[in-house]
Amino acid sequence: MTMLIDITLKITPKMTADAQDNEKITLSGHLGTHFDVMDKEFPLEYTARQGIVLDVSSVKARDITLSDVDMEGVSADMFVAFYTGFSEREVYGTKSYFADHPQLSPELIEALVQKGVSLIGVDFAGIRRGKEHIPADQYCADRGVFVIENLCNLKAVLDAGGRFTARTCPMNFSEMTGLPCRVIAEI
């Protein structure tokens, strides 16, 4: 029997207003769950990918590193999601949501790129913070890897075994750095 879990953050009008007050880029395609597509075109074949959720919820007050994850189950063309629990603890749209979120280490990002994954998904606001956010997204996009930010319900996917088929449907916007999307985990 197939189980479907929506791992897309549900956005309310209040969350929208708070996000726009604290992160101006949300006005240009970066609201809620979205791809940082940068200056690239999202390949339609990426709408269905085998996925895995890596539990890094025990990592606190430092970057998530390569030594924190088992890369054995990660292969080319996958959707690799990182469960930190951050989106469960912090309300989307607040200043701290955008400024104090976890981040992946540069070595972990590089290892994912070298594996040839298609998508990196996180339950927080970006794989890097501050001035490193955009360059990290661009580095990935230039290598055919897209970052999906602000996922939720990854714990439910973990509890169901952590492996899934990701069904990802981005909006068909043009000339934007972000594409809002809906992501469904099919187990």
N, C-alpha and C positions, 0 to 999 in steps of 0.2 A: 504494500500500500504506500502511495506517495504522500509525503507530508510537505506542505508549503509554509515557509516562515518568511514574513516580510521583514527584511533587515534595513528598511528605509526609515529614516527618522521622520516621524509625523510632525509637521510644522503647524503651529497655531498663529493667529494674528499677533499675539503678544510676543511670541518667540521671534517673529519676523521683525517687529518694531525694535526689540532689544538687540537683535543681530545687526540691524542697520545702524543703530546708535553706536555699537561697539566695533563694527567691522564693515567699513564702507563698501568693500568689494562684493558683499552679498547682493548688491544691486545689479551686478553684471554676471549672473549665472552661478554664483557661489552660495546660494541659500540652501540650507539643509543638506541632504545627501546629494553629492554632485561629483562629477569628474573634474579634475584639473587637466583639461585637454590641451591647454596652452595654445600653440599655433598649429595644431595638428588636426587631422580628421579622424574621428573615432571609427575604427574598422567594424563593420557590421558582424563579422565573424566573432567578435569579442562579446556579443550579446549572450552567448551560451558558452560557458567555460566550466571545467571541473574545478572545484574549489576545496579549500581547506582552511579551517580556523585554527590559528596558533594561539594558545593560551599564555599570555604574558602578564596576567593580572597580578602576579606576585612582584613584578618589577616596580619599584617605587623610587622616586627622587634621583633618577639617573636615566640615561638613554637606554632603550631596548637594544641589546647587542646580539650579534650572531651567536654568542655562547648561551643566550637565553632561549633559543629555539632549536627544534630538531628539523633541520633542512632536508632530512632523508625523504620525507613525503612530498617535497616540493619539486615540481618539474616544469618544463617549458609549457607555455600557453595556459598556465593555471591562473585562477583567481585566488590570491593569498590574502586572507583577512587576519587582522591582529585584534584579539580580544583583550582589552585592558580593564574594562568596566568603567572607564571614564565617563561615557555618555549616560551611565546609570547614576553616577555620583554627582555630576555637575550639570546644571541646567543649560541647554543650548541657548546661545545668544548672549550670555553674560560675558563681561570683560574677562573673567578668569577662564571661561571656556576657551576663548581664543588665545589667551596669553600663557596659561599655565598647564597646557595639555602635555601628555607624554610625547615622545618623539623617537623615531628609529635612528640608530646610529648610522653614520655614513657607510661604515663597512657592511652593515646589514642591508642597506639600500643597494649597495654595489653587488652583494651576493645575489640578491633577488634579480637584479638586472642581468647579471652573468648567467643565471639559471634560465633566463628567457621567459619569465612569467609575463602574462598579459596585463594583469590588474593587481594592484596593491590596495587593499581596503583597510581602513582604520575606523575605530569607534571614537574618534576625536578629530580635531580641526586641521590636522596636517602632519605629514611625515617628518617635517622639521618646523621649528617655530621662528617667528620674527623674520629677520632679513635673510635667513636661510630657507624659508618656505618656498618662495618662487623659484630660486635656482635649483632646488632639489626636484620640484615638480617638472621643471623644464628639462633637467638632466634625464629624468625617467621618460618623459614624452619623446625626447629626441631619439630614444632607443626603443620606441614602440611599447613602452610600459606606461599605463595610465593609473593615476592615483584616485581612489574614491574615498572621500572624506565623510565623516559624520554618520557612520553606520550605527545600527542598534540591534538588539536582540541576538547578538552573537553568542551569548551564553546558552540560549535555547538551541542553537546549531551545535555548539560544543556538547551539550547534554544529549543530543541525538547522534553523537558519534564524531562530529567535527568535519565530516566530509560531505560534500553536497555538489549539486550542479547550480551554478550561479546563472540566473536569468536577469540580465541587466539591460534596461531600456532607457537610453538617454534621450532628452529632448532633441529635436532636429534644429538647433539654433546654429547660426553661422557667425563667424568673426567674434567669438567670445572666448575667454580663457576658461570659463567654467560651463559645464552642462548639467543642469539638474537631471536626476535620474531616479528610477525606481529599481530596487534590487530585491529579487525573490530567491531565497535558498530553497531548492527542491531536493528533498531527502527521500 
